[in-house]
């Protein structure tokens, strides 16, 4: 059970990975700038897929209490 908790923790960390160092250009974006979120969505979609596969293979009775 602890291993599953550790795996889920790592998956969720990947999904919300935020760089600690913020470039100056990010602090003062040009007027009309729109963030391209495709790269961030890749990590989120990958994480969702990992969690879905874990739930499918291990079973929701075990996984859902760990996710919630």
Biotite code that builds the C-alpha atoms (Angstrom):
import biotite.structure as struc

atoms = struc.array([
    struc.Atom([0.000, 0.000, 0.000], chain_id="A", res_id=1, res_name="UNK", atom_name="CA", element="C"),
    struc.Atom([2.876, 2.394, 0.789], chain_id="A", res_id=2, res_name="UNK", atom_name="CA", element="C"),
    struc.Atom([4.396, 1.761, -2.630], chain_id="A", res_id=3, res_name="UNK", atom_name="CA", element="C"),
    struc.Atom([1.125, 2.732, -4.318], chain_id="A", res_id=4, res_name="UNK", atom_name="CA", element="C"),
    struc.Atom([0.968, 5.921, -2.243], chain_id="A", res_id=5, res_name="UNK", atom_name="CA", element="C"),
    struc.Atom([4.537, 6.769, -3.290], chain_id="A", res_id=6, res_name="UNK", atom_name="CA", element="C"),
    struc.Atom([3.773, 6.096, -6.951], chain_id="A", res_id=7, res_name="UNK", atom_name="CA", element="C"),
    struc.Atom([0.666, 8.296, -6.840], chain_id="A", res_id=8, res_name="UNK", atom_name="CA", element="C"),
    struc.Atom([2.617, 11.039, -5.069], chain_id="A", res_id=9, res_name="UNK", atom_name="CA", element="C"),
    struc.Atom([5.217, 11.043, -7.853], chain_id="A", res_id=10, res_name="UNK", atom_name="CA", element="C"),
    struc.Atom([2.539, 11.072, -10.559], chain_id="A", res_id=11, res_name="UNK", atom_name="CA", element="C"),
    struc.Atom([0.760, 14.040, -8.966], chain_id="A", res_id=12, res_name="UNK", atom_name="CA", element="C"),
    struc.Atom([4.070, 15.900, -8.531], chain_id="A", res_id=13, res_name="UNK", atom_name="CA", element="C"),
    struc.Atom([4.747, 15.435, -12.237], chain_id="A", res_id=14, res_name="UNK", atom_name="CA", element="C"),
    struc.Atom([1.280, 16.730, -13.077], chain_id="A", res_id=15, res_name="UNK", atom_name="CA", element="C"),
    struc.Atom([1.789, 19.978, -11.110], chain_id="A", res_id=16, res_name="UNK", atom_name="CA", element="C"),
    struc.Atom([5.499, 20.434, -11.828], chain_id="A", res_id=17, res_name="UNK", atom_name="CA", element="C"),
    struc.Atom([6.269, 24.154, -11.667], chain_id="A", res_id=18, res_name="UNK", atom_name="CA", element="C"),
    struc.Atom([9.690, 25.640, -12.306], chain_id="A", res_id=19, res_name="UNK", atom_name="CA", element="C"),
    struc.Atom([11.178, 27.418, -9.304], chain_id="A", res_id=20, res_name="UNK", atom_name="CA", element="C"),
    struc.Atom([13.178, 29.849, -11.476], chain_id="A", res_id=21, res_name="UNK", atom_name="CA", element="C"),
    struc.Atom([10.968, 32.370, -13.220], chain_id="A", res_id=22, res_name="UNK", atom_name="CA", element="C"),
    struc.Atom([12.484, 34.234, -16.155], chain_id="A", res_id=23, res_name="UNK", atom_name="CA", element="C"),
    struc.Atom([12.139, 38.001, -16.334], chain_id="A", res_id=24, res_name="UNK", atom_name="CA", element="C"),
    struc.Atom([10.082, 37.682, -19.534], chain_id="A", res_id=25, res_name="UNK", atom_name="CA", element="C"),
    struc.Atom([7.452, 35.718, -17.567], chain_id="A", res_id=26, res_name="UNK", atom_name="CA", element="C"),
    struc.Atom([7.215, 38.399, -14.904], chain_id="A", res_id=27, res_name="UNK", atom_name="CA", element="C"),
    struc.Atom([6.392, 41.113, -17.449], chain_id="A", res_id=28, res_name="UNK", atom_name="CA", element="C"),
    struc.Atom([4.665, 39.555, -20.481], chain_id="A", res_id=29, res_name="UNK", atom_name="CA", element="C"),
    struc.Atom([3.907, 41.646, -23.539], chain_id="A", res_id=30, res_name="UNK", atom_name="CA", element="C"),
    struc.Atom([0.423, 43.059, -23.853], chain_id="A", res_id=31, res_name="UNK", atom_name="CA", element="C"),
    struc.Atom([-1.925, 40.527, -25.436], chain_id="A", res_id=32, res_name="UNK", atom_name="CA", element="C"),
    struc.Atom([0.323, 37.582, -24.529], chain_id="A", res_id=33, res_name="UNK", atom_name="CA", element="C"),
    struc.Atom([-1.450, 34.228, -24.334], chain_id="A", res_id=34, res_name="UNK", atom_name="CA", element="C"),
    struc.Atom([0.164, 31.265, -22.641], chain_id="A", res_id=35, res_name="UNK", atom_name="CA", element="C"),
    struc.Atom([0.607, 28.149, -24.759], chain_id="A", res_id=36, res_name="UNK", atom_name="CA", element="C"),
    struc.Atom([-0.465, 25.482, -22.263], chain_id="A", res_id=37, res_name="UNK", atom_name="CA", element="C"),
    struc.Atom([0.066, 22.464, -24.521], chain_id="A", res_id=38, res_name="UNK", atom_name="CA", element="C"),
    struc.Atom([3.342, 21.530, -22.798], chain_id="A", res_id=39, res_name="UNK", atom_name="CA", element="C"),
    struc.Atom([1.767, 21.640, -19.337], chain_id="A", res_id=40, res_name="UNK", atom_name="CA", element="C"),
    struc.Atom([-1.236, 19.691, -20.553], chain_id="A", res_id=41, res_name="UNK", atom_name="CA", element="C"),
    struc.Atom([1.112, 16.928, -21.745], chain_id="A", res_id=42, res_name="UNK", atom_name="CA", element="C"),
    struc.Atom([2.218, 16.256, -18.158], chain_id="A", res_id=43, res_name="UNK", atom_name="CA", element="C"),
    struc.Atom([-1.357, 16.385, -16.903], chain_id="A", res_id=44, res_name="UNK", atom_name="CA", element="C"),
    struc.Atom([-2.639, 14.042, -19.605], chain_id="A", res_id=45, res_name="UNK", atom_name="CA", element="C"),
    struc.Atom([0.260, 11.643, -19.019], chain_id="A", res_id=46, res_name="UNK", atom_name="CA", element="C"),
    struc.Atom([-0.472, 11.624, -15.280], chain_id="A", res_id=47, res_name="UNK", atom_name="CA", element="C"),
    struc.Atom([-4.169, 11.028, -15.840], chain_id="A", res_id=48, res_name="UNK", atom_name="CA", element="C"),
    struc.Atom([-3.331, 8.087, -18.077], chain_id="A", res_id=49, res_name="UNK", atom_name="CA", element="C"),
    struc.Atom([-1.024, 6.618, -15.432], chain_id="A", res_id=50, res_name="UNK", atom_name="CA", element="C"),
    struc.Atom([-3.685, 6.900, -12.735], chain_id="A", res_id=51, res_name="UNK", atom_name="CA", element="C"),
    struc.Atom([-6.320, 5.403, -15.060], chain_id="A", res_id=52, res_name="UNK", atom_name="CA", element="C"),
    struc.Atom([-4.067, 2.424, -15.813], chain_id="A", res_id=53, res_name="UNK", atom_name="CA", element="C"),
    struc.Atom([-3.338, 1.887, -12.135], chain_id="A", res_id=54, res_name="UNK", atom_name="CA", element="C"),
    struc.Atom([-7.042, 1.945, -11.280], chain_id="A", res_id=55, res_name="UNK", atom_name="CA", element="C"),
    struc.Atom([-7.814, -0.429, -14.159], chain_id="A", res_id=56, res_name="UNK", atom_name="CA", element="C"),
    struc.Atom([-5.094, -2.915, -13.259], chain_id="A", res_id=57, res_name="UNK", atom_name="CA", element="C"),
    struc.Atom([-5.232, -2.828, -9.444], chain_id="A", res_id=58, res_name="UNK", atom_name="CA", element="C"),
    struc.Atom([-8.920, -2.124, -8.994], chain_id="A", res_id=59, res_name="UNK", atom_name="CA", element="C"),
    struc.Atom([-10.926, 0.843, -7.817], chain_id="A", res_id=60, res_name="UNK", atom_name="CA", element="C"),
    struc.Atom([-11.573, -0.653, -4.358], chain_id="A", res_id=61, res_name="UNK", atom_name="CA", element="C"),
    struc.Atom([-7.884, -0.286, -3.543], chain_id="A", res_id=62, res_name="UNK", atom_name="CA", element="C"),
    struc.Atom([-6.962, 2.774, -5.624], chain_id="A", res_id=63, res_name="UNK", atom_name="CA", element="C"),
    struc.Atom([-9.851, 5.167, -5.050], chain_id="A", res_id=64, res_name="UNK", atom_name="CA", element="C"),
    struc.Atom([-9.235, 5.588, -1.294], chain_id="A", res_id=65, res_name="UNK", atom_name="CA", element="C"),
    struc.Atom([-5.586, 6.397, -2.098], chain_id="A", res_id=66, res_name="UNK", atom_name="CA", element="C"),
    struc.Atom([-6.494, 8.968, -4.745], chain_id="A", res_id=67, res_name="UNK", atom_name="CA", element="C"),
    struc.Atom([-9.198, 10.705, -2.697], chain_id="A", res_id=68, res_name="UNK", atom_name="CA", element="C"),
])
